[in-house]
Amino acid sequence: MTIKDENGDLIKNGKAFFYEEKNENYTEFSLIRNGSALFIPTIEYQNLRIKIVSESFLPEEKIIHDFKASKSYELGFQLKKDKEYAIEEVVISKRKPITVKKDTVTYNVERFADGTEVKLEDILKKLPGIEVDDSNGSIKYKGKSIETITLDGDNLFDSNYTIGSKNINFDMIDKVEAIDNYQSNPLLIKADRGDKVSLNVKLKKSILNISGSASYASGYFGNRKQAYDFGGNLITLYNNLKSFSTVQYNNLGLSGNNDFTAKDSDLKYGKTIDDIHTTASLPASRWNFNNNFIVSLNLIYKYNKNTSFKFNYNINDDKVLINEQTRNSYQTDQVNFENNSSTTITKSILKNFFSGEFNYLPSKKIRVNSVFSLDNTHDFRDGFYTFNDNENSRDLLFRQTYFKNVTNITKVFKNEDVLDFFFKLSSFRGNDNQEFSPNLQVEDLYSLQNVEAQKNVLSSYINYHKKIKKINLTQSLGFKSYDVNLESVLNENTGFNNERNNVLYKDISFFVNSNLKYNYQKWIFESRLNFEQKKIRYNNISEDWTANNFLFGNESNISYVFGGIDVLSANFEYKRKPILENYLYDNYIRTSYNSVQRNLISRDLQNATSVGLKFWHNDFENQFLINTFLNYSNERGQYFSNLNMESDLISAVYFFSPRQNNQFTHLFNLTKLIYPIKTKVKIKTFYTRSNYFNIINSDERKVQVQNFNITLGFNSAFSSKIRFENETTFGFLDYKSDVETENKSIQNKFTFVLVPINSFSFISEFYTYVPNRKEKATFNFLDVTIKFLPVKTKYSFSFSLRNLLNEKSFVNTFTTDYSQVIQAIPLLPFHFSFGGSYRF
């Protein structure tokens, strides 16, 4: 098939649509590049009608009778220039909002902007197929969490990409590319594309070698305390150097939400004493009051075309005030008591994260890559709590030092086989120290809990990638060895006196994995077999045992691509897992002022099985997206802890991990642009149903939890001078055990945007939340922002008012079969601020 214009030149870009002759709905389509179709029909047609479409040309059609996919057909198309379209194109001169090319979807961000955008995150929230979580800044593309955000193709931020999404100025951005099958190792692009997704930000060509911005905003809270929000960004672009730096500070509750860590859950260790988690279902920006300071330096230096160095250094200093009151009512078959408590705690978190990367390609067939990370965290809480009218002080200190190195050598052979070698080493040192002391009465609780944890991990493995026609085969062989040394001491004047854990946990395993991926026409089949021989040694004061286990697992996925934009896939997964190392202690550890916990360690392996079905409809050209999946999972054999509650002690142990748990999950997400009114509508539903056994005073109770949310929303056209946006979420929770609790909630967010003239905008957001309709409590928030963002100048200004209705406290109730908790949390008070920024 050859496609040319009237002058005989090849058509560079276009589309070919394939129809059954009298059917107006195309069954297949193909992109046209340089006069040729990239895809030919794969099914039989009685009368195949082929329609060729290219921008600024009139479409042309041809028919092939009794079309057979196995035959060859020679067709030639000659498109005529569309004069009317050419004239219109000269007048409008606008780029298409979305273009699709193989694995990359390119968004021309100017077509989605309404003049209110300040940072990259603001425009990402408006792009079809991309979701941004308001609570932590995490980003998903087509329902998958992105791997990273690259800047003109360079991976500056790694997995800590929120430092870029929250700080890169919108006016620097030309395009955003969403990339499927992202692969950071260029030598593996043909051998193992994987299923990762990423975003690439393309800067405007006019961006200078040194560009950036500085901003400052100041105002007052309702109590006349001064409010601040200021910072600056700097982008450096030279031939061999690219860097992005930022400094930010605020006391407006705008937490940086940057988790500067070495993302490797297999190697790192977590806290033993968990922080007190405020679990308000209200958005964190409404109640999180802090003094947040962030410094970040990210750079890549390319010594030559084959050698590069990357450097990341981040500081996050966050001080957050937690102030909440709770009323607990514990009721079980054997215990019935109540307590009242209040907590006022200041959290001070200082994180220093440093990472470096060396990348060297001595030839086109060899790559050497080495990454090292150093993470130092100092996490301190101090404050007061009142328990049944007795006031006490509390201190909690968590310190950790973590080092990791990963070295990777990749070799491509003449037959295009690839050998990928990895060597990983990490070391963790952590300390949890918690102290409670009475202020009024000597006989009240005095508690000192200290935990020391060490973990060392060494692993090495080889991946061998081979391609046989349409089959990609990866064979892995390696070993992993790690040991954990955990020591804890609990001293207090209650029934838990001198409780001690001294745990040695060693795990040595050898594994073999086989991964096969096969493409046949529109079918994609992938299966991964995992074999592992594991030896575990567990030693504590009370027991000592060794276990040898053979673990087998399988992950299989089959997909079918039809119409070029639709994918249907089914997946199955089975695996066996040993106990979790974070819960190795079997003597008591106090985790808060009214709870202790211990574990009944089981040597049994956990058997986990899941099956799922997914469907994607990704019509980016028409901005019509559907993402839905069904999943069922079942876990058996997991260790658990019992629940002990004593009315004469301020303790309630409710950590448990069910011996058996099955869960059904369904998600449906649809967004559609309605062209006549240029309005995007959204429908999102989420349903989950869990069945498990809760262990209370050593009695097993069957629990069934059902949760259903449905969200309905719409956005009017971004190009309109007056824009409306509304999103309503209905929530339904049903908890059944010995007691039954139903909770129905409603959230509604209405946004009004007025752009009377270019560069000037007025934004009003009204948020309503009813956490429990039975309680008849409604929380209303009104925020107003005025922005002046002139495109052709370097200055911008903004004025904002938040929580104009001055909601002061959020109250919610949580009920289970063993307790009812009424929680009251102070909210961020009314405040206003006026600020400006300068771009250079």
N, C-alpha and C positions, 0 to 999 in steps of 0.2 A: 504494500500500500504506500503510494507516494502522494504527498500533498504539496502543491505549489501555488504561487499566485499568478496573476495575469502575465507577469514578465518572466515566468519560468523559474523564479527564485523559490527555494524551499521555505515553507511556512515554519517559522521558528517555534511558535507556541500555539497550542490549541487543544481541542478535545474531540474525541470520536465517541459517539453514542450508538449503541447497537440495540435495535428493536425487532420484535416480530412485526411484520409489515403493517398490520392495522392496529397495533397496540401503541398507545401514546406514552406508555411508561417504559423507559429503557430498562433492559435487563442487565446490561454490562456497559462499561465505558472505559476509555483509555485516554491517557495524556498523549499529546503530540509534541515531539521535540525534533527540530531540524528536519521536518518533512516526513517523519516516520512515526507510526503509532507504537508506543512502548508495550502494548498489550493487544493480543488478538483474541477473538471469541473462542471460548472453550466448550460451548454447548451446541447442539444441533438446532437449526432453524429451518422451518418450512420455506419462509421467505425472509431473508435477513435484510433489514433496512439499515444502512449506515449513514449517519448524519455527522458531518464535519463542521465544527464551529471554531472560529478564531476571532479574536478581538479586532475590530475595525474592518472585518470582511463579512460578506453575505454567506450564510450557511449553504452547503451543498449536500445533496443526498443521492445515494445509489442503492439498488436492490440486487441481491444475489438469491436466485431461486434454488431451493433444495440445498442449503448450505451444510457442508460437512466439515467438522473441525479437523479431520485428518487430511483434507485436501489443501492444496496451495491455490491461491487466487491472486492474480495480478490486477490491481485497481489503481487508477490515477485520478486525482481530484485537482481541479484548478479553480481557486476561489477568486471571486471578484471583489474589488474594493467597495466598501459601503460608504458612499460619499457623505450621506447625512450623519452617519456615526463619526466619520473623520472630523466633520465640522464641529460636532458636539464635543468631541474629545479635546479639540484645541481650546474650546471655551472653558470646559470644566477643569481639565488638567489635574485630575485627582487619581491617585493610585488605588488599586483594588484593596479593600480592607483586609482580605485574607487570600493567600495563595498557598497551594498545596503542591509539594514536590517530593515524591517518594516518602521518606520517613520524616520530613520536615514540614511543619505548618508555620508560615510566616505571617505575623500580624503587623500591619502598618498602623502603629499606635495612634497616629493623628486622626484616623477614621473612627476611633472609639473614645476620643477625649471630648470632654465637655467644658474644659477650661478650669476645672477645680483641682486638677492633679498637681501634686507637689513632688511626690516620690514615686519610685518604680512600683511599689506595692499598690499605690492608688490606681494605676492603670491595669495592673494584673487582675484586679478584682472585676474588671469590666470585660475581659477577653473571654470569648466562648471556649469552653473546655478547660479553663483554669479556675481553680478554687483556692482561696486564701483563708486560712483559719485566723479569725480575729484575735483569739486568745493567745496564740503563740507564734503566729506568723508563718507556720508551716504551709507549704504549697503542694497542691496536687494537680496533675494534668491527666485528663481522661480517667479520673478516679485513682491514679497511681501517685504515690509520693515521689517528688522529683529527687534526683540524685544531687544536683547542684545547680547553681546559676553561673554560667561562664560570661566573661566580658570580652566581646569580639573574639570568641573562641578560646580564650585563656581561662583556665580554672583557677581563679584567684582565691575563692572562698571555701572550697571543698564542701563538706556537709554543713558548715556554719554559714549558709548562704543568706540567712536573714540579715546579716550585717550589710549585705548589698541591697536586698529588696527594700529594706526600711530606710536606706540612706542615699542611694543613687538618685540624683535629681531627674525629674521627668523630662525637663527641657533638653537634656543631653541625649535622649533616646530617640533613635530613628526607627528601629524595628525590634520586635521580640520574636525569636524563633523557638518553637516547641519541637523537641527532637525525640522521636521514638528510637528504641534500640540503641541508646547511648552507650558508647564504649570509650573509656578514657585512655586505653592502651591502643595506639594506632596499629600495632602489629596484629591485633586480635579482631580487627573490624570484619575481615572475611571469615575467620574461624569461629568467633563467638560474639555475636552482636548482643546477646542477652535480651532482657526485657526491661531494662532501666530507661527512665525518661529524664530529660533535663531541659533547662531553658537557656537560651543564648541571647544576650542583650547586645545589639549592634548600635554603636554610638554614631551620632551624626558626623559627617565628614568635616564639618566646620569646627569640631572640638579641637581646641588648641593643645599643645604639648603639656601645658599645665592649666587645669581647669578645676573649678570647685565652687563652693558657696560657704557663706557664714550667715547664721541666723541667730536672732535674739528675741525672746518674748518674755514679758513680765506682766504680772497682775497681782490680784489679791483673792484670798479665800474669804468666805463669809465672816470668819473670825478676825479678819484684817491681817492675817499672816501673809507674807509676800510669797507669790508663786513665780517659779522660774522655769524656762525651757529654752536652752540655747545650745549651740554646737556649730560644727563646721565639717566640711568634706573636702578632700583634695584628690584629684585624679591626675596622675602623671603618665604621659604617653611619649616615650622616645623609641628609637629604633630597637633598642635592646632591653628597654625597661618599661614595665607597666605596673602601676601601683594604685591602690585605693586606700585612703586613710580617712578615719572619722574620729571626732571627739564629740560626745553628747552628754548633756546633764539636764535633769529635770526633777522636780518634786511634785509633779501633777498626777502621779499614779501611772505614768506611762512607762511600765517596765520594759527594759530592752528585750526581754524574752530571748536572749541569745545564750544557748547552751554551748559554751566554748569547751568542748570536750573531744577526746579522741573517740570517735564513734566506733566502737568494737565491743559489743556486748559479750562476746565469747572470751574476751581477755580481761575486761575491767571488773571491778568489784563495787558493790553498792554499800549504802549506809546500813548499819545494823539497827540503830535506833532511828526510826523514821521521825521526820518532823511532824508537828501538829498540822494537819491538813485542813485548811478552811475549805469546805466543800460547797460553797454557795453556788447555786445554779445560775445566778445572775452573772453577766459578763464581768470578768476580772477587772476591766478598766473602770467599772463603777465603784468598786470597793477597795481596790489595791492602792494604798497610799504609800509612796516611797520617795527616797532620794536616790536616784539612779545615775551612775556615772560610768560611761563606756569609752574606752580608747581602743582603736583597732588599726593595725598596720598590716596590709596585705600586698605583697609584691612578687613579681616574676622577673628574673633577669636572665636573658638569653645570651650566653657567652658567645655562641655561634649557632648555626642552624641545627646542630646536633646536641648541644649541651645547654641545659637550663637549670636554674636554681629557683626555688620558691621559698618564701618566708612569710609566716603568719604569727603575729603577736597580738593578743587581746587581753584587756583588763576589764573586768566587770565588777564594779563596787555597787552593791544594792542594799539599801536599808529600808525595810518594810515594817509597818506597824500592824500588828494583828490584835484586835480587841473584839472579843465575842463573849456572849453569855449563853449557857446551855442549861437545860433542865432534863435530866435523864431519869427515866422510869424503867427499871429492869424487872421483867416479869417472866419467870419460867415455872416449871412444875415444882421446883424446890426452893426458889428464891423470889422474894418480892420486896424491893426496896427502891427508894428514890434518893437522888442527890441533886444539888444545885451548884453550879460552878460558873466562874467567870475568868477570863484569861486576858491579860494585857502583856504582850510580848513584842519586843523589838528584834527583828531579824537583821543581822548584818552579815552579808555575804561578800567575800572578796575572792575572785577567781583570776588566776593568771594562767594563760594558756599560750604555749609556744610550740610551733611546729615548723619543720623544715623539710624540703624535698629536693633530691638530686635526680636529674633525669638525663641520661646519656645514650645516644644512638651512634655507636661506632660505625655502623653500616645500616643499610636499609633492611637487614635481616636480623639485627640484634638490638635489644633494648635493655638497659640497666636502670632500675629505678629503686630509690631508697627513701623511705619516709620515717621521720622520727618525731615524737610528740612528748612534751613535758607539760603536765597538768598539776597545778598546785591550788588547792582550795582551802579557804579558812571560813568556816560557817559558824556563826555564834548567835545564840538567842539568850536573852535575859529578860526577866519581867516578873510579874506577880500573878498568882491565881488564887481565887477564893473558892474553897470547897466546904459547903455546908457552914458558911459564916466564918470559917477559919482561913485567915490569910497566910499565904506562904510565898516564898520566892523560888524562882526556878532559873537555872542556868543550863544551857546545852551547847557543847562545843564539838564541832566535827572538823577534823583536819585530814587532808589526804595529799599524798604526793604520788604521782603516777607517771611512769615512763613507758613508752612503747617504740619499738623499731620494727619496720617491715621492709625487707629487701626482696626485690622481684627481678628476675632475669628472664627475658623472653628471647627465644631463638626460633627463626623461621627457616625451614629447610627448603631445598630446591623443589621438592614436590609439593610445597605450600603447607606441609605439616608444621605445627607449632608446638614447641616445648616451653612450658611456663613454670618456672621454679619460684617457690616462696619460702622465706625464712622469717618467722615472727618471734619476737622476744618482748616480754612486758614484765613490769614489776610494780606492785601496788603496796603502799603503806598507809594505813588509816587508823584514826583514833576517834572514838565516840566517848564523850564524857558528859554525864548528866547529873545534876545535883538539885535536890529539893530540900528546903529547910523551913521550919515553922517560924513565924514572926510573933505569935501570940502565946501558944501553949507548948510546953516542952513535950507533952505526950503525943502531940500531933506527928504526922509523918516526917521522918527524916530519912532521906534516901540518897545514896551515892552509887551511881552505875558507871562503870568504866569498861570499855571494850577496845581491845587492840586487835587489829586484823592485818595479816600479811598474805600476799598472793604473788606467786611467780609462775609464769607461763612460758613454755617453749614449744613451738610447733614448726613443722616443716612439711611441705608437700609439693608434688609435681603434678601439673595438668598437661596431658598430651592431647592436642587437638588434631583430628584428621578428618578430611572431607572426601567422601566417596560418592561421586555424582551429586545427588540431591540429599545426601545424608551427612550431617555433621555429628561426629563422634568425639566425645571428650572422656578420657580415662584419667582418674586421679588416684594417687597413692601417697600416703603420708602418715605422720604420727603427731600426737599432741600429748604433752605432759604438763600438768600443773598441780601445785600443792597450795593448800590454804592452812594457815595457822591462825586460829581465833581464840583469844582468851578474854573472858569477861568475869567481872566481880561485882556483885550486888550486895551492898551493906545498907540496912535500914532497921528502924525500930518497929517493924511489923512482923507478920508471920513469915515473911520472906527474908530470913537472916542469912548472910554469908552464902548466898547462892553463887556458885562458881561453874563456869564452863572453861575447859581447856581442850580445844578441838584440834586434831590433826587430820586433815582430809587430803588424800592423794588420789589422783586420777591419771592413769596412763592408758592411752588408747592408740590402736593402729587401725587405719581405715582404708577402704577401697571404694571408690565411687565410679559409676559408669553413667554417662549422660548421652542420650541419643536424640537427635532432632532430625526429622524427616519431612521434606516438603514434596507434595505431589499435587500438581495443579493448584487447586484452591484449598487443599487440605494441609494442615500443619500438625504433626504428631511429635510430642516430646515426652520422654520418660527418663527418670533418674533413679538408679538403684544405689542404695547406700548399705555398705557392710562395715561393721565396726566391732573390734574386739576390745573390750574395756575392762580394766582392772581397777577396782575402787578399794581404798583402805580408809576406814573411819575409826577414829580413836577419841573417846571422851572419858571423863572421870568414871562414868557409869557403865560404859560398854566399849568393846573393841572387836571389830569384825572386818573381814575381807570378803569381797565378792568379785567373781569373774562373770562377765556378761557378754553374750554375743548379741549385738543389736542389728536389726535389719529394718530398712525403711524404703519406701517407694513414693515418688511423686510423678504423676502422669498427667498430661494435658493434651487434649485434642481440640483443634480449632478449624473452623471453616469460614473462608472469606467469600462473600458473595456481593455482587453489585459494586465492588470496589470500595464501598464505604461501610459495609456491615460485617461484623465478626461475631460468630457464635462459638463458644468454647465450653468444654467440660473438663473438670479436673478432679483428681483423686490423690489423697495423701495418707500415708500410714507411717508411723514412726514410734519407736520406743525410747523412753528417756529415763535417766536415773533421777534421784532426788535433787532438789535445787540447793546449790551451795550457800545461798544467802540465808537459809534457815537450818543451819547445822546444829545449833544449840538445842539441848534437851533439858536443861535446867532453866529456871526463870530468868528473864531479862525484863526490866521495867522500861516501857516504851513511852509513857507519859505519866502525868500526875495521878491518873485514875485507871491505869491499865498496865498489866504485865502479860507476858506471853511466853510460852514454851512449846516445843514440838514433840510429837510422838514420832520419832524417826522410823521410817519403814525402808527395808531393803528392796521392796518390790519395785519393779520398773513400771513406769506409766506407759500405757498403750493409748496412743492418740490417733484417731481416724477422722478424716473430713472428706466430704464430697461437695462439689459446687458446680454451678452452671452460670455462665456469664454471657451477656449480649451487649455489643456496642453498635451504635449507629452514629457515625462520625461524618456528617455532611457539613463540613466547615464552610463550604462555599455558600450554602444557604443558611448557615448558623442554626442547624437543626441537629441536636445532639441527644442521644439516649444512652444511658449507662444503667444496667440493671444486673443484679446477681442474686442467686439463691445459694445458701451454704448450710450444710449440716455437719456438726462436729461432735465427737464423743470421746471423752477421756476416762480411763479406768486405771485403778491401781495406784493413784497418787497418794503420797503420805498426807497426814492431816494432823490437826491439833484439836484438843477438846476445849470446851468453853467452861471455865470455872468462875463463878461469881459468889462472893461472900459478903453478906450484909454488914459484917463488922469491920471489913477492910475496904479501903477505897480502891478496889481493883475490879476490873472486868476483863477477862481474857476472851477475846472473840476472834483471834486469828484462826482460820481454818482453810484447808484446801481439800475439797471434796474427794472422797474415794472414787466417786463416779459423777460425771457432769456431762450432760448433753445439751446442745444449743442449736437452735435453728435461727438463721438470720436472712433477712430479705431487704434489699435496697433497690429503689427505683429513682432515677434522676433524669429529668427531661428539661431541656431548654430549647425554645423555638422562637425565632424572629418572625413576627407577622409583618410582612412587607407593606401591605396597604396602610397600616397605621404606624409602621416602624417602631413596634413595641415588642420587647422580648418578654416572654412568659416563662415561668419556672414552676415545675412540680417536683417535689422530692418527698419520698416516703422511706421510713426506716422501721423495720419490725424485728424484734428479737424475742425469743422464748427460751428460757433456761430451766432445766430440771436438775436438782442436785440434792444431796443430803447435808443438812446443817447439823453439826454435832454440838449439843447443848447438855452440859453436865453428864457427858458420856452417853446421852440418848440421841439417836439419830432421828431427825425430822425431815420429811420430804418437803422440799421447797420448790415452788413454781413461780417464776417471775416472767411477766410479759411486759414489753415496752414497745409502744408504737408512737411514732411521730410523723406528722404530715405537714409539709411546708408548701404554701402557695404564694407566688410572688410575680411581680411584673416590673419592668423598667421601660419607661418611655424613651424615645429616641435621644441619643446623646447630642445630636445636632440641634435640638429644639432650644429655644430661648427659655422655655418653661418646661421643666422635667419633673416627673413624679416617679417615685419608687416605693413599692410597698411589699413587705414580706410578713406573712402570718404563719405561725407554727402552732399546731395543736398537739399536745402531748398527753399520752394515756399510759399510766403505769398500774399494773395489777400484781400485788405480792400475796401469794397464798401459802400458808403453812398451817400451824395451829391457830393463827390469826389471819385475817384477810384485810389487806389495805388497798384501797383504790385512790389514785391521785390523778386529777385532770388539770392540766395547765394550759395557758394561752400566752403566747408572745406575739407582739405586733410591732414592727418597725416601719415607720412612715418617713420618707425623706422627700423634701421639696427643694428643688434647685432652680434658682432664677438667675439667668445671665442676661441682664438688660442690654449691656454693651460688651464688646469684646474685652477680655481680660478682667472683667469685674463679675463676681458671682456672690450670690447669697444662698446659704445652705441651712436648712432647718431640719432637725431630726427629732422625731417624737417616738419614744420607746415606751411601750406598755407591757407589763409582765404580771401575770396572775399565777403564782407558783402552785397554788392549790385552791381550786374553786370552792371546796368545802369550807376553807378558812375565811373566804370572802375578803382577802387582803389583796389590794391592787397597788402596784408601784408604777409611778409615771415619771418619765424623765424627758426633759426638753433641752436640746442643745441648739445653739445658733452660731454660725460661723460666717464671717464676711471676708472674702479674699479679693485681693487685687494683684493679679499675676500677669503683668504686661509681657508679651512675647518678645518685643523688640527692645526692651530695656533690661538692665541688669538688676533692677530693684523689684521687690514684691512686698506686700503688706497683708496682714491678717488680723482680725479681731474675733475672739471667740468667747462665748458664754456657755458654761456647762452646768448641768443639773439646775436649771433655772427654777424648777419646782421645789428644789431643796428637800428631796427625800433624804431622811437622816439615818434610817435603820432598816435593814432587810431581815425579815423573820420567815423561817421555814421550819417544817416539821418532817422528821424522818421516822418511819415506823417499820419494825421488823418483828419476827416472832419472839424476840428476846428483849427488845428495848424500844423506847420511844424517845427521840431526842428533839427538843425544840431549840433552835439555834437563832440567835440574833446577832447581826454583824453591822457595825457602823459603816456608813457609806461615805464615799468621797464627797465632801460638802460642795455647795455652790461656789464657783470661782470664775473669774474672767481674766483674760490676758490679751495683751496687744503686742504684736511683734512684727518684725520685718526681716528680710534676707537680702543679701547681696551676692550675685553670681559673677564669677570672673573666669 
